[in-house]
Amino acid sequence: MSPRVSVIIPNWNGARLLPTCLRALGQQTYRAFETLVVDNASTDDSCELVAREFPEVRLLALDRNSFFAGAVNAGIRATTGEIIVLLNNDTEAEPAWLRELLSALDANPRAGMAATKLRLFDRRDTLHSAGDFFRVNGTPGNRGVWETDRGQYDDPAHAPRLFGTCGGACAYRRSMLDEIGLFDEDLEFNCEDVDLNWRARLAGYDCALAPKAIVYHMLSASGGGAFASFYVGRNFISVLAKNYPDSLWKKHRRAILSAQFSITRDALKHWRGESARARLRGQLAGLVSLPRYLKKRRQIQTIKRVSDEEIERLLAE
């Protein structure tokens, strides 16, 4: 009998990170799951380590680096779980993590996804994400980032808007992914989860938060710096072009353009920094790729089930 849950861990040269991640999974109180490590053509001994030290874990070794989106999609296609759970390789999950995550999803039949509470690995009372928000000005973010976790996001009635999940630790219903599609591999790295949140919301799915599902995250241990800055600059624009509703664009266009100009201005101010220059190159690449993403936008309209007013209520100021 196939397990209900498939946990997918994308990996690239993460041999130093995987033991902590996989040992924590081995301590989960919920047991009806399979674990698949999808390796992005690592040049370290990641594959050998998994085979040698974690024989119970499946390994899918890709012949090239397909980035986060490609690796996760390959993992989804290679598994059969009703629930797809994503987990970064630079994390450590508490023993009740999976059980709490699934309980939150099961409690809300309208929810197609559920968000974990991510805390910093080295400051375990400090939040990295209590789910994601999306501002009306077109910029995404992590709820509660750098705040001490005092339970301020645990009660949905008193917490800021939850738009979607952070792909570093979350759950998706496979049935939802069958309807809205998998991660956009053209985005490659960064904001793929934001794009998927948008498609889920446009299709009318809720997002649940599992406040007792705790994962500790070694922030940027598996990717950051100028590499990430380029993709942030590019993909903020790409996600907007694909998903942001027409009427809301007309209503909030000044705020959207102002936010992009602010990113440009800040990067120019720090021009000597490699990351700042990468962010500018990313913004330029985003503008160049607009025709491709506007074409995808037309496809997304076919899954839209909610009004622009409903979407606006989900957006943060």
C-alpha positions in Angstrom: 0.0 0.0 0.0 1.4 3.4 -1.0 2.1 5.9 1.8 -0.3 8.8 2.1 2.5 11.4 2.2 5.5 11.9 0.0 8.3 14.1 1.5 10.5 15.5 -1.2 13.9 17.0 -0.4 15.7 18.8 -3.3 19.5 18.7 -2.9 22.5 20.2 -4.5 25.9 19.6 -2.9 24.2 19.3 0.5 26.1 16.4 2.0 27.0 18.4 5.1 23.3 19.3 5.6 21.4 16.1 4.8 22.3 14.0 7.9 20.6 16.6 10.3 17.6 16.8 8.0 17.1 13.1 7.4 17.7 12.1 11.0 15.0 14.5 12.1 12.6 12.9 9.6 13.4 9.5 11.1 12.1 10.7 14.5 8.7 11.8 13.2 5.7 10.6 15.2 3.7 10.3 12.0 5.0 7.3 10.1 2.9 6.9 6.9 5.3 8.7 4.6 8.0 8.1 2.1 11.1 10.2 1.7 12.6 11.1 -1.6 15.9 13.0 -2.0 16.1 14.6 -5.5 19.7 15.3 -6.2 20.6 18.1 -8.7 23.8 16.5 -10.1 25.8 17.2 -6.9 29.6 17.0 -7.2 30.0 16.2 -3.5 29.2 12.8 -2.0 25.5 13.5 -1.4 24.3 10.5 -3.3 26.8 8.2 -1.7 25.9 9.5 1.8 22.2 8.9 1.3 22.8 5.3 0.0 25.3 4.5 2.7 23.7 6.1 5.8 20.0 6.3 5.0 19.0 3.2 3.0 15.4 3.7 3.8 15.4 7.0 1.9 14.7 6.9 -1.9 17.2 8.7 -4.1 16.5 10.3 -7.5 19.7 11.4 -9.1 19.2 13.9 -11.9 21.9 14.3 -14.6 21.9 18.1 -14.4 21.1 20.9 -12.0 17.4 21.5 -12.5 17.3 24.0 -9.6 14.5 23.9 -7.0 11.5 23.9 -9.3 12.9 21.2 -11.6 14.0 19.0 -8.8 10.7 19.2 -6.9 8.7 18.6 -10.1 10.8 15.5 -10.8 10.1 14.3 -7.2 6.4 14.9 -7.5 6.2 12.9 -10.7 8.3 10.1 -9.1 6.0 9.7 -6.1 2.3 8.7 -5.5 1.5 10.3 -2.2 -1.9 12.0 -1.8 -0.1 14.8 0.1 3.2 16.3 -1.2 5.4 17.7 1.5 8.5 19.8 0.6 11.4 20.2 2.9 14.7 22.0 2.4 17.9 20.1 3.0 19.1 22.8 5.4 16.4 22.1 8.0 15.6 20.2 11.2 12.0 19.3 11.9 10.6 18.7 15.3 9.2 15.2 15.9 5.5 16.3 15.7 6.1 18.4 12.5 4.5 16.1 10.0 1.5 15.1 12.2 0.7 18.8 12.9 1.1 19.8 9.3 -1.3 17.1 8.1 -3.8 17.8 10.9 -4.0 21.5 9.8 -4.6 20.4 6.2 -7.2 17.8 7.2 -9.1 20.4 9.4 -9.7 22.6 6.3 -11.1 20.7 3.3 -10.9 23.9 1.2 -7.1 24.2 1.9 -5.0 23.0 -0.9 -1.8 23.8 1.0 -0.5 24.1 4.5 2.3 26.3 5.9 4.9 25.3 8.5 6.2 27.6 11.1 9.9 28.1 10.3 12.3 29.3 12.9 16.0 30.1 12.7 18.3 27.1 13.3 20.7 29.0 15.6 18.0 31.2 17.3 15.2 28.8 18.0 12.8 31.3 19.4 13.0 33.5 16.2 10.8 33.2 13.2 11.8 33.0 9.6 8.3 32.4 8.3 4.8 31.8 9.6 3.6 31.4 6.1 3.9 34.0 3.3 2.2 37.3 2.5 1.9 39.2 -0.7 1.6 43.0 -0.7 -0.6 45.0 -3.0 2.6 46.7 -4.4 3.7 43.3 -5.9 6.3 42.2 -3.4 6.1 39.0 -1.4 7.5 38.3 2.1 7.6 36.0 5.0 5.2 36.7 7.9 7.0 37.3 11.2 10.5 37.3 9.8 13.1 38.0 12.5 10.4 38.3 15.2 10.5 36.4 18.5 7.8 33.7 18.2 5.3 34.5 21.0 2.4 32.8 19.2 1.3 36.0 17.5 0.5 34.2 14.3 -1.1 31.1 15.8 -4.7 32.4 15.8 -5.9 33.2 12.3 -8.4 35.7 13.6 -5.7 37.9 15.0 -2.8 37.4 12.6 -1.9 39.3 9.5 -3.0 37.9 6.1 -1.7 34.5 5.2 -1.4 34.3 1.4 0.5 31.1 1.0 3.3 28.8 2.0 7.1 29.0 2.0 8.4 26.2 -0.1 11.1 25.4 2.3 8.7 23.4 4.5 5.1 22.9 3.5 2.4 20.6 2.2 0.3 20.5 -1.0 -2.6 18.3 -2.0 -1.7 16.4 -5.1 -5.3 17.0 -6.4 -4.7 20.7 -6.3 -1.4 20.4 -8.2 -3.2 18.2 -10.8 -5.5 21.2 -11.4 -3.2 24.2 -11.2 0.0 22.6 -12.4 3.4 22.0 -10.8 6.2 24.6 -10.2 7.1 26.8 -13.1 10.6 25.6 -14.1 11.3 28.7 -16.1 11.5 30.5 -12.7 14.3 28.1 -11.8 15.2 29.5 -8.3 13.3 31.7 -5.9 9.7 32.8 -6.0 8.5 29.5 -7.4 6.5 29.0 -4.3 5.1 32.5 -4.6 4.0 31.7 -8.1 2.3 28.5 -7.0 0.6 30.4 -4.1 -0.9 32.7 -6.7 -2.2 30.0 -8.9 -3.7 28.2 -5.9 -5.4 31.3 -4.6 -6.7 32.3 -8.1 -8.2 28.8 -8.3 -10.0 29.3 -5.0 -7.9 27.2 -2.6 -7.3 28.2 1.0 -4.0 28.0 2.8 -3.8 26.5 6.3 -1.2 27.3 8.9 0.0 24.6 11.3 1.4 26.7 14.2 2.7 23.6 16.1 4.5 22.2 13.0 8.0 23.6 13.7 11.0 23.4 11.5 14.4 25.0 12.2 16.1 26.5 9.1 19.8 27.1 8.5 19.0 30.3 6.6 20.7 30.5 3.1 22.9 27.5 3.9 22.0 26.1 0.5 21.9 29.2 -1.6 22.1 33.0 -1.3 24.2 36.0 -2.2 24.4 37.4 -5.7 23.0 34.2 -7.1 19.8 34.6 -5.2 19.7 38.4 -5.7 19.6 37.9 -9.5 16.6 35.6 -9.3 14.7 37.8 -6.8 15.1 40.8 -9.2 13.9 38.8 -12.1 11.2 36.7 -10.6 9.4 39.5 -8.7 8.6 40.9 -12.1 7.9 37.5 -13.7 5.4 36.5 -11.0 3.6 39.8 -11.2 3.3 39.5 -15.0 1.9 36.0 -14.7 -0.6 36.4 -11.9 -1.5 39.9 -10.7 -5.2 40.6 -11.7 -5.9 43.3 -14.3 -8.2 45.4 -12.2 -5.8 45.3 -9.2 -2.9 46.3 -11.4 -4.9 49.3 -12.6 -5.8 50.2 -9.0 -2.4 49.7 -7.5 0.0 50.4 -10.4 1.6 53.4 -8.7 2.5 51.3 -5.7 3.7 48.5 -7.9 6.0 50.7 -10.0 7.2 52.6 -6.9 8.2 49.3 -5.3 10.2 48.3 -8.4 11.8 51.7 -8.7 12.7 51.5 -5.0 14.5 48.1 -5.6 16.4 49.7 -8.5 17.3 52.8 -6.5 18.6 50.7 -3.6 20.7 48.5 -5.9 22.2 51.6 -7.6 23.0 53.0 -4.2 25.0 49.9 -3.4 26.4 49.4 -6.9 29.8 48.3 -5.7 28.3 45.2 -4.1 28.0 42.1 -6.2 24.5 41.3 -5.0 23.3 44.8 -5.9 24.6 44.5 -9.4 23.0 41.0 -9.7 19.6 42.4 -8.6 19.8 45.0 -11.4 20.6 42.3 -13.9 17.7 40.3 -12.6 15.3 43.2 -13.1 16.5 43.7 -16.6 16.1 40.0 -17.3 12.5 40.2 -15.9 11.6 42.9 -18.3 13.1 41.0 -21.3 11.1 37.9 -20.3 7.8 39.7 -20.1 6.4 38.4 -23.4 6.9 34.8 -22.2 5.2 35.4 -18.9 2.3 37.4 -20.4 1.7 34.3 -22.6 1.6 32.1 -19.5 -0.8 34.6 -17.9 -3.5 33.8 -20.5 -3.2 30.1 -19.5 -3.6 31.0 -15.8 -6.9 32.7 -16.5 -8.4 29.3 -17.4 -8.1 28.2 -13.7 -9.3 31.4 -12.1 -12.3 30.8 -9.9 -12.4 33.8 -7.6 -13.1 37.5 -8.1 -10.4 40.2 -8.0 -12.1 41.6 -4.9 -11.6 38.3 -3.1 -7.9 38.3 -4.1 -7.5 41.9 -2.9 -8.8 40.9 0.5 -5.9 38.5 0.8 -3.2 41.0 0.0 -1.2 42.9 2.6 -0.8 46.7 2.7 
